Amino acid sequence: MTTSRVTIKEVAARAGVSKGAVSLAFNHKPGLSEATRDRIFRAARELGWAPNPTARTLAGSRVDVVGLAVCRPARLLGLEPFYMDFVSGVESVLIERNCSLLLRLVRNVEEEVGLQEAWWRGRQIGGSILVDFRADDPRVAAVERLGMPVVAVGHPSLTGTLTSVWTDDATAVTEAVRYLAALGHRRIARVGGAAALGHTAMRTAAFDEAARTLELAGAWQVTTDYSGEAGARATRSLLTAAPPDRPTAIVYDNDIMAVAGLSVAAEMGLGVPHDVSLLAWDDSQLCRLTRPTLSAMSHDVHGFGAEAARTLFGVITGEGPGSHPVPTPVLTPRGSTAPPGV
């Protein structure tokens, strides 16, 4: 038994408008009040209706350009391996489809909301990849109101009804802390990222829970802006205390901060891993170029970006897999971790 597809006529009837008004709303043309547009989009969501992608292409909507806005300072973005790998993964899929990436740096999430709306209403993009979600993120309601195809890179608890792809950060953090505890470390610290980010909050909660479960003698967490400078300051602050009041192992939320932490340990005359073990995140090439090489939570960031792009095209065509996780980061031990004093 087959179920008939919802039609534009049914959406129009539910919203109390004409079929032409529905077309105007979804093609982002003038002639409707914002209240009428919102009513039409709400009716479409309730009925599970979306305009035919092919028809939209014929009407002039751009599907050969994908948007990506990142809230990071330009200098930091150029240094951070995560986003370079992520963008290269996105581009690997866009190349196959003869599409382009429209990348923009923004200062805050409110600026991004305006940018995404301008892109969509101006027919500059066929859809967007949204990253760095926060609790009660305003982008969720904004793109729903616009009827804009997006893929959200973030845990479903942060992304609402949006199609999302994510990593299980809580499980990865727990594995990292358990590994260090199994080596004999009882005083463990974490140098985290920006406190406002949803995945930072999840890692923070998972670290606290693991520390309680393992009954660690000491557990510290410091938030930063992901930069090497902030990572160095946090490491220096953690290691200035005299034993036994300083950590014997530190987990970092990215590779840049872990490399900075390694330099600070050397500057303070501490041996890695003899005096302090260091564990990085994402496992970029940086982790394999240091001495000692950095143990890391390995993550195929390039593959993550590619999967985000593929999922977005699935949203645009209506043939995608829907929300789904990507493989959880896994532990890769190297020379920077060992039992205390070894």
C-alpha positions as CSV (number, residue, x, y, z in Angstrom):
1,M,0.0,0.0,0.0
2,T,1.5,3.3,-1.0
3,T,1.1,6.7,0.6
4,S,0.3,9.6,-1.7
5,R,2.7,12.5,-1.7
6,V,1.7,15.8,-0.1
7,T,1.1,18.4,-2.8
8,I,1.7,22.1,-2.9
9,K,-2.1,22.5,-3.0
10,E,-2.4,20.9,0.4
11,V,0.3,23.1,1.8
12,A,-1.5,26.2,0.5
13,A,-4.9,25.0,1.9
14,R,-3.3,24.4,5.4
15,A,-1.7,27.8,5.4
16,G,-4.8,29.6,4.0
17,V,-3.0,31.0,0.9
18,S,-2.8,30.3,-2.8
19,K,-0.4,27.9,-4.5
20,G,1.3,30.9,-6.0
21,A,2.0,32.3,-2.5
22,V,3.6,29.0,-1.5
23,S,5.8,29.3,-4.6
24,L,6.7,32.8,-3.8
25,A,7.7,31.8,-0.2
26,F,9.9,28.9,-1.2
27,N,11.5,30.8,-4.1
28,H,12.3,33.7,-1.8
29,K,10.5,36.2,-4.0
30,P,8.9,39.5,-2.8
31,G,5.2,40.0,-2.4
32,L,4.5,38.2,1.0
33,S,4.7,39.5,4.5
34,E,7.0,37.7,6.9
35,A,4.0,36.5,8.9
36,T,2.6,34.8,5.8
37,R,6.0,33.3,4.9
38,D,6.3,31.9,8.4
39,R,2.8,30.4,8.2
40,I,3.6,28.8,4.9
41,F,6.9,27.3,6.1
42,R,5.2,26.0,9.3
43,A,2.4,24.3,7.2
44,A,5.0,22.7,5.0
45,R,7.0,21.4,8.0
46,E,3.8,20.0,9.6
47,L,2.9,18.2,6.4
48,G,6.4,17.0,5.7
49,W,6.5,18.8,2.3
50,A,9.5,20.3,0.5
51,P,9.7,21.8,-3.0
52,N,11.0,19.6,-5.7
53,P,14.8,20.3,-6.0
54,T,14.8,20.0,-9.8
55,A,11.9,22.5,-10.1
56,R,13.8,24.9,-7.8
57,T,16.9,24.5,-10.0
58,L,14.8,25.4,-13.1
59,A,13.4,28.4,-11.2
60,G,17.0,29.7,-10.7
61,S,18.0,28.5,-7.3
62,R,21.7,27.8,-7.0
63,V,22.5,24.2,-6.1
64,D,26.1,24.3,-7.4
65,V,27.4,26.4,-4.4
66,V,27.5,25.2,-0.8
67,G,27.9,27.7,2.1
68,L,30.0,27.3,5.2
69,A,30.4,30.0,7.8
70,V,33.0,29.6,10.6
71,C,33.2,31.7,13.8
72,R,37.0,31.8,14.2
73,P,39.6,34.6,13.8
74,A,41.2,34.3,10.4
75,R,44.7,33.9,11.8
76,L,43.6,31.0,14.1
77,L,41.6,29.3,11.3
78,G,44.7,29.2,9.1
79,L,46.7,27.4,11.9
80,E,44.1,24.9,13.1
81,P,44.4,21.5,11.4
82,F,40.8,20.5,12.1
83,Y,39.1,23.0,9.8
84,M,41.7,22.6,7.1
85,D,41.1,18.9,7.0
86,F,37.4,19.3,7.3
87,V,37.2,21.8,4.4
88,S,39.4,19.5,2.3
89,G,36.9,16.7,2.9
90,V,34.0,18.9,1.9
91,E,35.8,20.0,-1.2
92,S,36.6,16.4,-2.2
93,V,32.8,15.8,-2.5
94,L,32.1,19.1,-4.2
95,I,34.7,18.5,-6.9
96,E,32.9,15.2,-7.8
97,R,29.7,17.2,-8.3
98,N,31.3,20.2,-10.0
99,C,30.2,22.4,-7.2
100,S,31.9,25.2,-5.3
101,L,32.3,26.2,-1.6
102,L,31.4,29.6,-0.4
103,L,33.4,30.1,2.9
104,R,33.0,33.0,5.2
105,L,34.4,33.9,8.6
106,V,31.9,35.5,11.0
107,R,32.4,37.2,14.4
108,N,29.4,35.6,16.2
109,V,26.4,33.4,15.6
110,E,24.1,36.3,15.2
111,E,26.1,37.5,12.3
112,E,26.0,34.1,10.8
113,V,22.2,34.0,11.0
114,G,22.0,37.2,8.9
115,L,24.6,35.9,6.5
116,Q,22.8,32.5,5.9
117,E,19.6,34.4,5.3
118,A,21.2,36.7,2.9
119,W,22.9,33.8,1.0
120,W,19.6,31.9,0.8
121,R,17.4,34.9,-0.2
122,G,20.0,36.1,-2.7
123,R,20.1,32.6,-4.3
124,Q,23.8,32.4,-3.8
125,I,23.8,28.9,-2.4
126,G,21.8,25.6,-2.7
127,G,22.4,24.7,1.0
128,S,24.8,25.2,3.9
129,I,26.9,23.2,6.3
130,L,26.4,24.5,9.9
131,V,29.2,24.0,12.5
132,D,30.0,24.8,16.1
133,F,26.5,24.5,17.7
134,R,25.6,26.0,21.0
135,A,22.8,25.2,23.4
136,D,19.6,26.9,22.2
137,D,21.4,27.8,18.9
138,P,19.4,30.5,17.0
139,R,20.4,29.1,13.7
140,V,18.0,26.1,14.1
141,A,14.9,28.3,14.1
142,A,16.3,30.6,11.4
143,V,17.0,28.0,8.8
144,E,13.7,26.2,9.6
145,R,11.9,29.5,9.0
146,L,13.7,29.9,5.7
147,G,13.1,26.4,4.5
148,M,16.8,26.2,3.7
149,P,18.5,22.9,3.1
150,V,21.3,22.4,5.7
151,V,23.3,19.7,7.4
152,A,24.2,20.4,11.0
153,V,27.6,19.2,12.3
154,G,26.7,18.6,15.9
155,H,25.0,16.3,18.3
156,P,21.2,15.9,17.8
157,S,20.6,17.3,21.3
158,L,22.0,20.7,20.0
159,T,20.6,20.7,16.4
160,G,16.9,20.2,16.9
161,T,15.0,18.9,13.9
162,L,17.9,19.6,11.5
163,T,19.6,16.7,9.7
164,S,22.9,16.2,11.5
165,V,26.2,14.3,11.5
166,W,28.2,14.1,14.7
167,T,30.9,12.3,16.7
168,D,30.4,10.8,20.1
169,D,32.6,13.2,22.0
170,A,31.5,11.9,25.4
171,T,32.5,8.4,24.7
172,A,35.9,9.5,23.3
173,V,36.6,11.7,26.4
174,T,35.7,8.8,28.7
175,E,38.1,6.5,26.8
176,A,40.9,9.0,27.1
177,V,40.5,9.4,30.8
178,R,40.2,5.7,31.4
179,Y,43.3,5.0,29.3
180,L,45.3,7.5,31.4
181,A,43.9,6.1,34.6
182,A,44.8,2.6,33.5
183,L,48.4,3.8,33.1
184,G,48.3,4.8,36.8
185,H,47.5,8.5,36.5
186,R,45.4,9.7,39.4
187,R,45.6,13.5,38.8
188,I,44.4,14.3,35.3
189,A,43.6,17.7,33.7
190,R,41.9,18.7,30.5
191,V,42.6,21.8,28.5
192,G,39.3,22.4,26.7
193,G,37.9,24.6,24.0
194,A,35.4,27.5,24.1
195,A,32.9,27.1,26.9
196,A,30.0,28.3,24.8
197,L,30.3,25.5,22.3
198,G,28.0,22.5,22.7
199,H,30.6,19.8,22.1
200,T,32.9,21.5,24.7
201,A,30.1,21.2,27.3
202,M,29.6,17.6,26.4
203,R,33.3,16.8,26.8
204,T,33.4,18.7,30.1
205,A,30.4,16.7,31.5
206,A,32.0,13.4,30.3
207,F,35.4,14.3,31.9
208,D,33.7,15.1,35.2
209,E,31.7,11.9,35.1
210,A,34.7,9.7,34.3
211,A,36.8,11.4,37.1
212,R,34.0,10.7,39.6
213,T,33.6,7.1,38.4
214,L,37.3,6.4,38.6
215,E,37.7,8.3,41.9
216,L,40.6,10.3,40.7
217,A,42.7,12.1,43.3
218,G,42.6,15.3,41.3
219,A,40.8,16.5,38.1
220,W,41.1,19.9,36.6
221,Q,39.5,21.5,33.5
222,V,40.4,24.8,31.8
223,T,38.5,26.4,28.9
224,T,40.4,28.3,26.1
225,D,39.9,29.7,22.6
226,Y,41.7,26.7,21.0
227,S,44.8,28.8,20.2
228,G,48.4,27.7,20.9
229,E,48.9,30.7,23.1
230,A,45.9,29.9,25.3
231,G,46.9,26.2,25.4
232,A,50.4,27.3,26.6
233,R,49.0,29.6,29.3
234,A,46.7,26.8,30.5
235,T,49.5,24.3,30.6
236,R,51.8,26.6,32.5
237,S,49.1,27.4,35.0
238,L,48.4,23.6,35.6
239,L,52.1,22.7,35.9
240,T,53.3,25.5,38.2
241,A,51.8,23.7,41.3
242,A,54.3,21.5,43.1
243,P,53.7,17.7,43.3
244,P,51.4,16.2,44.4
245,D,49.1,19.2,43.6
246,R,49.7,19.2,39.8
247,P,48.4,16.8,37.2
248,T,50.6,14.0,35.9
249,A,48.5,13.8,32.6
250,I,46.8,16.4,30.5
251,V,44.2,15.9,27.7
252,Y,43.9,18.7,25.1
253,D,40.9,19.5,22.9
254,N,43.0,20.1,19.8
255,D,46.4,19.4,18.4
256,I,47.7,23.0,18.5
257,M,47.3,23.3,22.2
258,A,48.9,19.9,22.8
259,V,52.0,20.9,20.8
260,A,52.1,24.2,22.8
261,G,51.8,22.2,26.0
262,L,54.7,20.0,25.0
263,S,56.9,23.2,24.5
264,V,55.8,24.5,27.9
265,A,56.7,21.2,29.7
266,A,60.2,21.5,28.1
267,E,60.5,25.1,29.1
268,M,59.7,24.2,32.7
269,G,62.2,21.4,32.7
270,L,59.6,18.6,32.9
271,G,60.1,15.4,30.8
272,V,57.3,14.1,28.6
273,P,56.1,11.5,29.5
274,H,58.3,10.9,32.6
275,D,56.9,13.9,34.5
276,V,53.7,14.5,32.6
277,S,51.8,12.6,29.9
278,L,50.1,14.6,27.1
279,L,47.2,13.4,25.0
280,A,46.0,15.4,21.9
281,W,42.7,15.4,19.9
282,D,42.0,14.8,16.2
283,D,45.6,13.5,15.4
284,S,46.7,15.7,12.6
285,Q,50.2,15.6,11.1
286,L,51.4,17.8,14.0
287,C,51.1,14.9,16.4
288,R,53.6,12.9,14.4
289,L,56.1,15.7,13.9
290,T,56.9,16.4,17.6
291,R,59.4,14.7,19.8
292,P,58.2,12.7,21.5
293,T,55.3,12.0,19.1
294,L,51.9,12.9,20.7
295,S,49.4,10.3,21.7
296,A,46.0,11.3,20.4
297,M,42.3,10.6,20.0
298,S,42.5,9.8,16.2
299,H,39.7,11.1,14.1
300,D,39.2,11.0,10.3
301,V,38.4,14.7,10.0
302,H,38.8,14.7,6.2
303,G,36.2,11.9,6.1
304,F,34.0,13.8,8.5
305,G,33.9,16.8,6.1
306,A,33.2,14.6,3.1
307,E,30.3,12.9,5.0
308,A,28.9,16.3,5.9
309,A,28.9,17.3,2.3
310,R,27.3,14.0,1.1
311,T,24.6,14.3,3.7
312,L,23.8,17.9,2.6
313,F,23.3,16.8,-1.0
314,G,21.0,14.1,0.4
315,V,19.0,16.8,2.1
316,I,18.8,18.9,-1.1
317,T,17.7,15.9,-3.2
318,G,15.5,14.3,-0.5
319,E,17.4,11.0,-1.0
320,G,19.9,11.2,1.9
321,P,20.5,9.0,4.9
322,G,19.1,11.4,7.4
323,S,20.9,12.2,10.7
324,H,23.6,9.8,11.7
325,P,26.9,9.6,13.7
326,V,30.3,9.2,12.1
327,P,33.0,7.0,13.7
328,T,34.0,7.9,17.2
329,P,37.6,9.1,17.7
330,V,39.8,6.2,18.8
331,L,42.9,6.2,21.0
332,T,46.3,6.1,19.3
333,P,49.1,5.8,22.0
334,R,52.5,7.2,21.1
335,G,55.5,8.5,22.9
336,S,53.9,11.2,25.0
337,T,51.9,8.9,27.3
338,A,53.3,6.4,29.9
339,P,52.8,5.5,33.5
340,P,53.8,8.2,35.9
341,G,57.5,8.4,36.5
342,V,58.4,6.1,33.5
